[in-house]
Amino acid sequence: MRPTKQKRALSLLLAFAAALSMTVLPGHASRFQDVEDEQVSLAADTLSSLGVVGGTGEGEFSPDGHLTRAQLCKMAVEIMGMGEQAQAQAYRTIFTDMGKNHWARGYVNLAATTQVPAESGIRLMLGLGDGAFGPDREVTYQEA
């Protein structure tokens, strides 16, 4: 079975991130003011540089916070290299609780319609089963 382009790109991205995380940089200063641990800082900065995360606003990462379902969608879509498609998906209504102005609407819609692997029928993210998505709900370990 030949790996798909998405699988190859994801593998390359993860290998790059792993190699970058092993790099020792003296005196690393985090771009996030609320991250004190050097390893967490390096990981957060790497993910930020790759466009996977952007922090929680005002220069903060909130390393002790909880990840929401919407944030997980954004991260998954960005890791898969599909982030540029999210804006076009923001005009669709798939879930009843995703208002037109929700920041992650495009990411959620894209994650809910993307099949992994392609044409498998298995979607990247699912709704709650009642027409809602729960974008601001804390993601569970099982969902992740």
SULSULGI-V946639 format. One record per residue. N is the residue number from 1. SS is DSSP state (H for helix, E for strand, - for the rest). Layout:
n = <N/N>
ss = <SS/SS>
//
This chain:
n = <1/2/3/4/5/6/7/8/9/10/11/12/13/14/15/16/17/18/19/20/21/22/23/24/25/26/27/28/29/30/31/32/33/34/35/36/37/38/39/40/41/42/43/44/45/46/47/48/49/50/51/52/53/54/55/56/57/58/59/60/61/62/63/64/65/66/67/68/69/70/71/72/73/74/75/76/77/78/79/80/81/82/83/84/85/86/87/88/89/90/91/92/93/94/95/96/97/98/99/100/101/102/103/104/105/106/107/108/109/110/111/112/113/114/115/116/117/118/119/120/121/122/123/124/125/126/127/128/129/130/131/132/133/134/135/136/137/138/139/140/141/142/143/144>
ss = <-/-/-/-/H/H/H/H/H/H/H/H/H/H/H/H/H/H/H/H/H/-/-/-/-/-/-/-/-/-/-/-/-/-/-/-/-/H/H/H/H/H/H/H/H/H/H/H/H/-/-/-/-/-/-/-/E/-/-/E/-/-/-/-/-/-/-/E/H/H/H/H/H/H/H/H/H/H/H/-/-/-/H/H/H/H/H/H/H/-/-/-/-/-/-/-/-/-/-/-/-/-/-/-/H/H/H/H/H/H/H/H/H/-/E/-/-/-/-/-/-/-/E/-/-/-/-/-/-/-/-/-/-/-/-/-/-/E/-/-/-/-/-/->
//
